[in-house]
Amino acid sequence: MNTNANLPICPACKEDMTYPDGENYVCAQCGHEWPMASLAEEAEAGLIVKDANGNLLADGDTVTLVKDLKVKGSSTTLKVGTKIKGIRLVSGDHEVDCKTEAGNMLLKACFLKKA
């Protein structure tokens, strides 16, 4: 448990076992690292993520795939038109965290459109 109330919870596992390490926060539970600066920037400007058509996405939106996507490390393919409900926006290269029939995934917003 954090002894300092202003330390954020881990965005990966949602535990409160984080600690500062140089310019990053580190989660002692899962080992996830993320930069301190990104949290401050997101808090100020808000996370802005646009879909393939340029529409703004928000947490909880329903989206559909605009392209077949192969699942890395598996023989599964997510088909075009697959509907994904209840997305969550995260910072990084893959901006959308969601649950699909193939499991929990991080997807790029450029392969999604708002439903």
N, C-alpha and C positions, 0 to 999 in steps of 0.2 A: 504494500500500500504506500502511496506517495506520502512523504512527510511534508512536502511543500505543496500547498493547495493549488498553486498556479501552474503546475506541470500538467500537460494534456494527457488524455488517455491514448492508448495505442490505436491508430486507425485500422490496423490489421486484425488484432484479436480483441479489442475493446477492453483490455485490462488496464489497471491504473498503476502498473509497475514500471513506469518510465523514469529515465534519468538523463540529464544532459551529458553529452560527451563531445567536447569541442564545439563545432557548429551544428551538431545533430542532436536529436533526441533518440534514445535507444530503449526498446522494450526488453526488460529482463525476462519476461515470460516467453515471448516467441522470437526475440532477436531482431525484430523489424527496426530499421533505422530510417529516419526522415529528417530533412533539414528544418531547423528552427525558423528560418526566414520565410519558408513557404506558408507556415501557419499565420504569421503576421500579415503577409501579403493577402492571403485569402480572407482573413478577417476584415481587412480594410476594404478591399475591392469586391469581395464576393467571388465565388467560383463561377466563371462564365464558360459554359460548354454548349457548342452548337452541333446539331445533327448534320446529316449529309445534305439537307436542303437549306441549311442556315437558320433553322428554328432553334430558339433557346430551349435547353433541357433543364429540368429541375428534378430534385429528389422525389421519388414516387411516381414519375411518369411511366407510361406504357409506350414501348417502342417496338418496331419491327426491323428485321434485318433486310438490307438492300442488296446483299451479296452472300453467296455460300461461303462459309468460313470453316476451314479445317481446324479441329481442336488439336493443339500441339501436344504431342506425346500420346495420342490416341488415334484410332481409326475412325472416330466419330466426326461427322460434318454437320454443322448447323446450317440448315437450308434457308434460302431466301424466303422472306415472308413470315418467318418464325416470330411470334409475338412474345415479348418479354415484358412482364409486369413488375412494377415496384422497383425501378432502378435506383441506384445511389451514386451520386457524383463524388469522385475522388480526384485528387491532384496527381499528376504524373502523365506518362505517355499514354496509358490506357485509362481513359477518364471515367468509364462507366463500370460500376460493380453491380453484378446482377446474378440471379439464379436462373439457370436454364435446365432443360431436360438432361443435359450432359453434366450438370453440377454447377457449382459457383464459378463465375468467370469474371475476368476483367476484359472489357472490350473497348475498342477505339470508337469514338462517337461518329467518325466519318463513315462507318459501316451501318449506321442506324438511322432510322427516321421516326419522328414522333408520330404515334398512332392517334 
